[in-house]
Amino acid sequence: MNKMEQKHTPGPWYVNDFSGYHNLYDKPDYNANNLLDEDQCARAPHNAKLAAAAPELLDALQELIEVATEYYKMVFDRDVPADHYAISNALEAIKKATE
């Protein structure tokens, strides 16, 4: 499957707490660039759109895992293996977003 052209800043992204101010950064330290500030990041508008879509993307990913798991069981008459790359990657992304 081909990935669509990505206009946002590639990951990883970090949530840093600098004096009680949470934001998205490109590094986990004080030399980081704020990924939502156009003065620090040319791709800030695209990053903001991705961040705004995150709740819907999370919901869609959770639904997709449910459907894929049910489909796998229906076709193969067994549960999805715990190490299935796509499912395990999706579950890790959900865990990162919800911890």
N, CA, C and O atoms as CSV, one atom per row, in Angstrom:
chain,resi,resn,atom,element,x,y,z
A,1,MET,N,N,0.841,-1.184,0.000
A,1,MET,CA,C,0.000,0.000,0.000
A,1,MET,C,C,0.881,1.240,0.000
A,1,MET,O,O,1.797,1.353,0.815
A,2,ASN,N,N,0.613,2.156,-0.897
A,2,ASN,CA,C,1.379,3.392,-0.969
A,2,ASN,C,C,0.879,4.390,0.058
A,2,ASN,O,O,-0.325,4.557,0.252
A,3,LYS,N,N,1.817,5.047,0.707
A,3,LYS,CA,C,1.430,6.098,1.643
A,3,LYS,C,C,1.137,7.360,0.854
A,3,LYS,O,O,1.801,7.658,-0.138
A,4,MET,N,N,0.141,8.090,1.304
A,4,MET,CA,C,-0.176,9.362,0.674
A,4,MET,C,C,0.952,10.340,0.975
A,4,MET,O,O,1.676,10.180,1.958
A,5,GLU,N,N,1.096,11.350,0.127
A,5,GLU,CA,C,2.102,12.375,0.387
A,5,GLU,C,C,1.846,12.992,1.760
A,5,GLU,O,O,0.730,13.408,2.068
A,6,GLN,N,N,2.873,13.041,2.561
A,6,GLN,CA,C,2.732,13.575,3.914
A,6,GLN,C,C,3.258,15.003,3.952
A,6,GLN,O,O,4.412,15.261,3.607
A,7,LYS,N,N,2.412,15.915,4.369
A,7,LYS,CA,C,2.787,17.321,4.443
A,7,LYS,C,C,3.206,17.726,5.852
A,7,LYS,O,O,3.782,18.796,6.049
A,8,HIS,N,N,2.918,16.874,6.827
A,8,HIS,CA,C,3.268,17.186,8.211
A,8,HIS,C,C,4.725,16.800,8.498
A,8,HIS,O,O,5.363,16.117,7.697
A,9,THR,N,N,5.227,17.235,9.617
A,9,THR,CA,C,6.569,16.885,10.062
A,9,THR,C,C,6.606,15.405,10.411
A,9,THR,O,O,5.764,14.933,11.175
A,10,PRO,N,N,7.573,14.659,9.862
A,10,PRO,CA,C,7.667,13.243,10.215
A,10,PRO,C,C,7.939,13.071,11.712
A,10,PRO,O,O,8.544,13.933,12.349
A,11,GLY,N,N,7.489,11.960,12.250
A,11,GLY,CA,C,7.712,11.672,13.664
A,11,GLY,C,C,9.110,11.164,13.913
A,11,GLY,O,O,9.896,11.024,12.976
A,12,PRO,N,N,9.430,10.890,15.141
A,12,PRO,CA,C,8.516,10.977,16.284
A,12,PRO,C,C,8.301,12.407,16.755
A,12,PRO,O,O,9.144,13.284,16.567
A,13,TRP,N,N,7.157,12.608,17.368
A,13,TRP,CA,C,6.827,13.878,18.013
A,13,TRP,C,C,6.847,13.634,19.518
A,13,TRP,O,O,6.678,12.506,19.982
A,14,TYR,N,N,7.054,14.703,20.264
A,14,TYR,CA,C,7.107,14.591,21.721
A,14,TYR,C,C,6.203,15.634,22.351
A,14,TYR,O,O,6.093,16.757,21.858
A,15,VAL,N,N,5.561,15.256,23.438
A,15,VAL,CA,C,4.804,16.201,24.250
A,15,VAL,C,C,5.731,16.583,25.386
A,15,VAL,O,O,6.082,15.747,26.219
A,16,ASN,N,N,6.125,17.839,25.420
A,16,ASN,CA,C,7.006,18.322,26.473
A,16,ASN,C,C,6.243,19.292,27.359
A,16,ASN,O,O,5.358,20.014,26.898
A,17,ASP,N,N,6.593,19.297,28.613
A,17,ASP,CA,C,6.001,20.206,29.589
A,17,ASP,C,C,7.079,21.198,30.013
A,17,ASP,O,O,7.876,20.919,30.909
A,18,PHE,N,N,7.095,22.353,29.364
A,18,PHE,CA,C,8.033,23.405,29.707
A,18,PHE,C,C,7.298,24.426,30.564
A,18,PHE,O,O,6.548,25.253,30.046
A,19,SER,N,N,7.510,24.370,31.858
A,19,SER,CA,C,6.888,25.301,32.814
A,19,SER,C,C,5.368,25.234,32.759
A,19,SER,O,O,4.701,26.267,32.814
A,20,GLY,N,N,4.817,24.038,32.651
A,20,GLY,CA,C,3.374,23.868,32.649
A,20,GLY,C,C,2.726,24.105,31.296
A,20,GLY,O,O,1.501,24.049,31.184
A,21,TYR,N,N,3.516,24.367,30.275
A,21,TYR,CA,C,3.003,24.624,28.932
A,21,TYR,C,C,3.262,23.380,28.091
A,21,TYR,O,O,4.408,23.073,27.763
A,22,HIS,N,N,2.194,22.666,27.742
A,22,HIS,CA,C,2.311,21.449,26.945
A,22,HIS,C,C,2.162,21.784,25.468
A,22,HIS,O,O,1.293,22.559,25.068
A,23,ASN,N,N,3.027,21.183,24.678
A,23,ASN,CA,C,2.908,21.353,23.239
A,23,ASN,C,C,3.619,20.205,22.551
A,23,ASN,O,O,4.173,19.325,23.209
A,24,LEU,N,N,3.602,20.214,21.228
A,24,LEU,CA,C,4.230,19.169,20.428
A,24,LEU,C,C,5.579,19.668,19.920
A,24,LEU,O,O,5.694,20.766,19.375
A,25,TYR,N,N,6.599,18.826,20.114
A,25,TYR,CA,C,7.953,19.215,19.757
A,25,TYR,C,C,8.635,18.115,18.950
A,25,TYR,O,O,8.197,16.965,18.941
A,26,ASP,N,N,9.718,18.496,18.273
A,26,ASP,CA,C,10.456,17.533,17.458
A,26,ASP,C,C,11.545,16.797,18.222
A,26,ASP,O,O,12.133,15.847,17.704
A,27,LYS,N,N,11.819,17.228,19.458
A,27,LYS,CA,C,12.825,16.583,20.308
A,27,LYS,C,C,12.315,16.584,21.743
A,27,LYS,O,O,11.474,17.408,22.100
A,28,PRO,N,N,12.812,15.676,22.562
A,28,PRO,CA,C,12.351,15.638,23.958
A,28,PRO,C,C,13.195,16.502,24.897
A,28,PRO,O,O,13.387,16.135,26.056
A,29,ASP,N,N,13.703,17.647,24.418
A,29,ASP,CA,C,14.550,18.478,25.271
A,29,ASP,C,C,14.296,19.970,25.015
A,29,ASP,O,O,13.427,20.334,24.223
A,30,TYR,N,N,15.061,20.815,25.689
A,30,TYR,CA,C,14.842,22.257,25.604
A,30,TYR,C,C,15.313,22.882,24.288
A,30,TYR,O,O,15.028,24.054,24.038
A,31,ASN,N,N,16.016,22.143,23.452
A,31,ASN,CA,C,16.428,22.636,22.136
A,31,ASN,C,C,15.406,22.286,21.059
A,31,ASN,O,O,15.686,22.408,19.866
A,32,ALA,N,N,14.243,21.859,21.477
A,32,ALA,CA,C,13.218,21.385,20.547
A,32,ALA,C,C,12.516,22.542,19.848
A,32,ALA,O,O,12.438,23.656,20.368
A,33,ASN,N,N,12.011,22.248,18.665
A,33,ASN,CA,C,11.178,23.195,17.928
A,33,ASN,C,C,9.720,22.863,18.174
A,33,ASN,O,O,9.327,21.697,18.150
A,34,ASN,N,N,8.921,23.889,18.410
A,34,ASN,CA,C,7.483,23.724,18.588
A,34,ASN,C,C,6.882,23.426,17.217
A,34,ASN,O,O,6.958,24.255,16.310
A,35,LEU,N,N,6.295,22.262,17.069
A,35,LEU,CA,C,5.768,21.825,15.772
A,35,LEU,C,C,4.481,22.533,15.362
A,35,LEU,O,O,4.001,22.353,14.243
A,36,LEU,N,N,3.919,23.342,16.268
A,36,LEU,CA,C,2.687,24.074,15.948
A,36,LEU,C,C,2.925,25.579,15.821
A,36,LEU,O,O,1.975,26.349,15.679
A,37,ASP,N,N,4.170,25.991,15.872
A,37,ASP,CA,C,4.536,27.411,15.788
A,37,ASP,C,C,5.199,27.657,14.432
A,37,ASP,O,O,6.278,27.131,14.159
A,38,GLU,N,N,4.548,28.460,13.587
A,38,GLU,CA,C,5.071,28.707,12.240
A,38,GLU,C,C,6.431,29.394,12.250
A,38,GLU,O,O,7.175,29.291,11.275
A,39,ASP,N,N,6.769,30.093,13.329
A,39,ASP,CA,C,8.086,30.721,13.421
A,39,ASP,C,C,9.187,29.682,13.634
A,39,ASP,O,O,10.351,29.935,13.324
A,40,GLN,N,N,8.824,28.530,14.154
A,40,GLN,CA,C,9.801,27.475,14.432
A,40,GLN,C,C,9.699,26.292,13.470
A,40,GLN,O,O,10.629,25.491,13.365
A,41,CYS,N,N,8.573,26.184,12.770
A,41,CYS,CA,C,8.345,25.006,11.920
A,41,CYS,C,C,7.474,25.394,10.724
A,41,CYS,O,O,6.319,25.789,10.887
A,42,ALA,N,N,8.038,25.277,9.529
A,42,ALA,CA,C,7.300,25.654,8.311
A,42,ALA,C,C,6.072,24.772,8.081
A,42,ALA,O,O,5.127,25.189,7.412
A,43,ARG,N,N,6.081,23.577,8.621
A,43,ARG,CA,C,4.964,22.650,8.417
A,43,ARG,C,C,3.906,22.755,9.517
A,43,ARG,O,O,3.038,21.888,9.623
A,44,ALA,N,N,3.970,23.791,10.323
A,44,ALA,CA,C,3.051,23.947,11.460
A,44,ALA,C,C,1.575,23.836,11.076
A,44,ALA,O,O,0.829,23.160,11.784
A,45,PRO,N,N,1.116,24.467,9.989
A,45,PRO,CA,C,-0.312,24.331,9.654
A,45,PRO,C,C,-0.728,22.877,9.381
A,45,PRO,O,O,-1.820,22.456,9.762
A,46,HIS,N,N,0.138,22.131,8.730
A,46,HIS,CA,C,-0.170,20.720,8.443
A,46,HIS,C,C,-0.104,19.891,9.723
A,46,HIS,O,O,-0.901,18.970,9.907
A,47,ASN,N,N,0.832,20.210,10.602
A,47,ASN,CA,C,0.915,19.520,11.890
A,47,ASN,C,C,-0.340,19.765,12.716
A,47,ASN,O,O,-0.851,18.855,13.368
A,48,ALA,N,N,-0.833,21.000,12.684
A,48,ALA,CA,C,-2.047,21.346,13.438
A,48,ALA,C,C,-3.251,20.573,12.908
A,48,ALA,O,O,-4.080,20.103,13.688
A,49,LYS,N,N,-3.350,20.440,11.592
A,49,LYS,CA,C,-4.457,19.675,11.008
A,49,LYS,C,C,-4.404,18.214,11.438
A,49,LYS,O,O,-5.429,17.612,11.759
A,50,LEU,N,N,-3.197,17.652,11.441
A,50,LEU,CA,C,-3.049,16.261,11.875
A,50,LEU,C,C,-3.410,16.114,13.349
A,50,LEU,O,O,-4.110,15.175,13.725
A,51,ALA,N,N,-2.941,17.025,14.175
A,51,ALA,CA,C,-3.252,16.972,15.612
A,51,ALA,C,C,-4.755,17.113,15.844
A,51,ALA,O,O,-5.319,16.432,16.701
A,52,ALA,N,N,-5.407,17.999,15.081
A,52,ALA,CA,C,-6.854,18.183,15.232
A,52,ALA,C,C,-7.629,16.940,14.810
A,52,ALA,O,O,-8.707,16.670,15.341
A,53,ALA,N,N,-7.092,16.190,13.869
A,53,ALA,CA,C,-7.767,14.977,13.394
A,53,ALA,C,C,-7.481,13.767,14.279
A,53,ALA,O,O,-8.100,12.717,14.104
A,54,ALA,N,N,-6.557,13.898,15.222
A,54,ALA,CA,C,-6.126,12.753,16.036
A,54,ALA,C,C,-7.265,12.006,16.733
A,54,ALA,O,O,-7.269,10.776,16.705
A,55,PRO,N,N,-8.232,12.686,17.357
A,55,PRO,CA,C,-9.315,11.919,18.006
A,55,PRO,C,C,-10.102,11.039,17.027
A,55,PRO,O,O,-10.452,9.902,17.344
A,56,GLU,N,N,-10.373,11.579,15.835
A,56,GLU,CA,C,-11.102,10.788,14.840
A,56,GLU,C,C,-10.240,9.662,14.291
A,56,GLU,O,O,-10.736,8.566,14.028
A,57,LEU,N,N,-8.943,9.931,14.116
A,57,LEU,CA,C,-8.039,8.884,13.651
A,57,LEU,C,C,-7.936,7.756,14.666
A,57,LEU,O,O,-7.896,6.583,14.294
A,58,LEU,N,N,-7.894,8.105,15.938
A,58,LEU,CA,C,-7.848,7.096,17.002
A,58,LEU,C,C,-9.106,6.239,16.984
A,58,LEU,O,O,-9.023,5.012,17.043
A,59,ASP,N,N,-10.262,6.873,16.904
A,59,ASP,CA,C,-11.533,6.121,16.831
A,59,ASP,C,C,-11.560,5.188,15.628
A,59,ASP,O,O,-11.952,4.027,15.738
A,60,ALA,N,N,-11.137,5.712,14.470
A,60,ALA,CA,C,-11.148,4.907,13.252
A,60,ALA,C,C,-10.189,3.725,13.361
A,60,ALA,O,O,-10.506,2.624,12.909
A,61,LEU,N,N,-9.031,3.945,13.951
A,61,LEU,CA,C,-8.068,2.860,14.115
A,61,LEU,C,C,-8.602,1.783,15.050
A,61,LEU,O,O,-8.424,0.592,14.793
A,62,GLN,N,N,-9.251,2.193,16.125
A,62,GLN,CA,C,-9.836,1.211,17.046
A,62,GLN,C,C,-10.931,0.402,16.355
A,62,GLN,O,O,-11.014,-0.812,16.544
A,63,GLU,N,N,-11.766,1.058,15.561
A,63,GLU,CA,C,-12.810,0.345,14.817
A,63,GLU,C,C,-12.201,-0.603,13.797
A,63,GLU,O,O,-12.679,-1.724,13.621
A,64,LEU,N,N,-11.152,-0.156,13.129
A,64,LEU,CA,C,-10.492,-0.978,12.122
A,64,LEU,C,C,-9.887,-2.237,12.737
A,64,LEU,O,O,-9.943,-3.313,12.142
A,65,ILE,N,N,-9.314,-2.101,13.921
A,65,ILE,CA,C,-8.766,-3.270,14.613
A,65,ILE,C,C,-9.886,-4.255,14.939
A,65,ILE,O,O,-9.727,-5.464,14.769
A,66,GLU,N,N,-11.016,-3.734,15.407
A,66,GLU,CA,C,-12.160,-4.612,15.706
A,66,GLU,C,C,-12.611,-5.385,14.473
A,66,GLU,O,O,-12.794,-6.601,14.523
A,67,VAL,N,N,-12.786,-4.672,13.373
A,67,VAL,CA,C,-13.247,-5.299,12.134
A,67,VAL,C,C,-12.220,-6.308,11.626
A,67,VAL,O,O,-12.578,-7.420,11.237
A,68,ALA,N,N,-10.943,-5.921,11.629
A,68,ALA,CA,C,-9.895,-6.820,11.144
A,68,ALA,C,C,-9.806,-8.073,12.007
A,68,ALA,O,O,-9.604,-9.174,11.495
A,69,THR,N,N,-9.956,-7.903,13.307
A,69,THR,CA,C,-9.899,-9.044,14.226
A,69,THR,C,C,-11.064,-9.992,13.974
A,69,THR,O,O,-10.877,-11.208,13.931
A,70,GLU,N,N,-12.261,-9.445,13.807
A,70,GLU,CA,C,-13.435,-10.283,13.516
A,70,GLU,C,C,-13.288,-10.980,12.165
A,70,GLU,O,O,-13.614,-12.160,12.034
A,71,TYR,N,N,-12.801,-10.255,11.167
A,71,TYR,CA,C,-12.619,-10.822,9.827
A,71,TYR,C,C,-11.597,-11.957,9.866
A,71,TYR,O,O,-11.818,-13.017,9.280
A,72,TYR,N,N,-10.492,-11.735,10.550
A,72,TYR,CA,C,-9.444,-12.752,10.659
A,72,TYR,C,C,-10.004,-14.028,11.287
A,72,TYR,O,O,-9.739,-15.137,10.821
A,73,LYS,N,N,-10.778,-13.847,12.347
A,73,LYS,CA,C,-11.363,-15.016,13.034
A,73,LYS,C,C,-12.353,-15.741,12.111
A,73,LYS,O,O,-12.404,-16.971,12.091
A,74,MET,N,N,-13.130,-14.975,11.354
A,74,MET,CA,C,-14.113,-15.575,10.455
A,74,MET,C,C,-13.415,-16.357,9.331
A,74,MET,O,O,-13.832,-17.467,9.001
A,75,VAL,N,N,-12.374,-15.794,8.755
A,75,VAL,CA,C,-11.693,-16.422,7.622
A,75,VAL,C,C,-10.794,-17.576,8.051
A,75,VAL,O,O,-10.790,-18.632,7.418
A,76,PHE,N,N,-10.029,-17.378,9.130
A,76,PHE,CA,C,-9.043,-18.380,9.534
A,76,PHE,C,C,-9.479,-19.237,10.724
A,76,PHE,O,O,-8.772,-20.165,11.116
A,77,ASP,N,N,-10.633,-18.927,11.289
A,77,ASP,CA,C,-11.194,-19.662,12.420
A,77,ASP,C,C,-10.235,-19.718,13.614
A,77,ASP,O,O,-10.128,-20.734,14.301
A,78,ARG,N,N,-9.542,-18.599,13.837
A,78,ARG,CA,C,-8.668,-18.461,15.009
A,78,ARG,C,C,-8.402,-16.977,15.242
A,78,ARG,O,O,-8.665,-16.135,14.383
A,79,ASP,N,N,-7.879,-16.684,16.416
A,79,ASP,CA,C,-7.569,-15.291,16.756
A,79,ASP,C,C,-6.358,-14.801,15.966
A,79,ASP,O,O,-5.529,-15.592,15.517
A,80,VAL,N,N,-6.276,-13.508,15.808
A,80,VAL,CA,C,-5.116,-12.894,15.164
A,80,VAL,C,C,-3.892,-13.173,16.041
A,80,VAL,O,O,-3.950,-12.982,17.256
A,81,PRO,N,N,-2.798,-13.619,15.446
A,81,PRO,CA,C,-1.589,-13.847,16.251
A,81,PRO,C,C,-1.146,-12.555,16.940
A,81,PRO,O,O,-1.241,-11.472,16.362
A,82,ALA,N,N,-0.670,-12.675,18.159
A,82,ALA,CA,C,-0.271,-11.504,18.951
A,82,ALA,C,C,0.836,-10.704,18.276
A,82,ALA,O,O,0.961,-9.501,18.506
A,83,ASP,N,N,1.637,-11.361,17.447
A,83,ASP,CA,C,2.751,-10.663,16.806
A,83,ASP,C,C,2.436,-10.215,15.370
A,83,ASP,O,O,3.352,-9.869,14.624
A,84,HIS,N,N,1.170,-10.217,14.979
A,84,HIS,CA,C,0.803,-9.742,13.644
A,84,HIS,C,C,1.244,-8.289,13.525
A,84,HIS,O,O,0.826,-7.446,14.319
A,85,TYR,N,N,2.088,-7.989,12.533
A,85,TYR,CA,C,2.742,-6.678,12.459
A,85,TYR,C,C,1.781,-5.500,12.404
A,85,TYR,O,O,1.979,-4.521,13.124
A,86,ALA,N,N,0.766,-5.564,11.585
A,86,ALA,CA,C,-0.144,-4.423,11.440
A,86,ALA,C,C,-0.979,-4.208,12.698
A,86,ALA,O,O,-1.142,-3.077,13.157
A,87,ILE,N,N,-1.501,-5.288,13.249
A,87,ILE,CA,C,-2.314,-5.183,14.461
A,87,ILE,C,C,-1.456,-4.731,15.635
A,87,ILE,O,O,-1.867,-3.854,16.395
A,88,SER,N,N,-0.271,-5.315,15.795
A,88,SER,CA,C,0.574,-4.931,16.924
A,88,SER,C,C,1.049,-3.487,16.799
A,88,SER,O,O,1.147,-2.788,17.808
A,89,ASN,N,N,1.346,-3.025,15.589
A,89,ASN,CA,C,1.720,-1.620,15.390
A,89,ASN,C,C,0.559,-0.693,15.743
A,89,ASN,O,O,0.755,0.344,16.377
A,90,ALA,N,N,-0.633,-1.068,15.334
A,90,ALA,CA,C,-1.813,-0.255,15.639
A,90,ALA,C,C,-2.071,-0.203,17.140
A,90,ALA,O,O,-2.375,0.857,17.687
A,91,LEU,N,N,-1.951,-1.342,17.797
A,91,LEU,CA,C,-2.165,-1.381,19.249
A,91,LEU,C,C,-1.114,-0.550,19.989
A,91,LEU,O,O,-1.433,0.104,20.982
A,92,GLU,N,N,0.127,-0.568,19.519
A,92,GLU,CA,C,1.177,0.254,20.132
A,92,GLU,C,C,0.882,1.742,19.949
A,92,GLU,O,O,1.098,2.532,20.868
A,93,ALA,N,N,0.397,2.124,18.787
A,93,ALA,CA,C,0.060,3.527,18.531
A,93,ALA,C,C,-1.090,3.965,19.437
A,93,ALA,O,O,-1.077,5.077,19.964
A,94,ILE,N,N,-2.076,3.100,19.615
A,94,ILE,CA,C,-3.211,3.412,20.512
A,94,ILE,C,C,-2.719,3.557,21.945
A,94,ILE,O,O,-3.118,4.478,22.658
A,95,LYS,N,N,-1.855,2.649,22.359
A,95,LYS,CA,C,-1.310,2.714,23.721
A,95,LYS,C,C,-0.560,4.027,23.943
A,95,LYS,O,O,-0.718,4.674,24.979
A,96,LYS,N,N,0.253,4.413,22.966
A,96,LYS,CA,C,1.014,5.667,23.075
A,96,LYS,C,C,0.075,6.868,23.186
A,96,LYS,O,O,0.349,7.813,23.927
A,97,ALA,N,N,-1.023,6.825,22.453
A,97,ALA,CA,C,-1.964,7.950,22.446
A,97,ALA,C,C,-2.824,8.018,23.694
A,97,ALA,O,O,-3.311,9.091,24.049
A,98,THR,N,N,-3.019,6.897,24.361
A,98,THR,CA,C,-3.976,6.871,25.467
A,98,THR,C,C,-3.365,6.710,26.851
A,98,THR,O,O,-4.085,6.761,27.848
A,99,GLU,N,N,-2.074,6.520,26.932
A,99,GLU,CA,C,-1.435,6.383,28.261
A,99,GLU,C,C,-1.328,7.718,28.956
A,99,GLU,O,O,-0.820,7.793,30.075
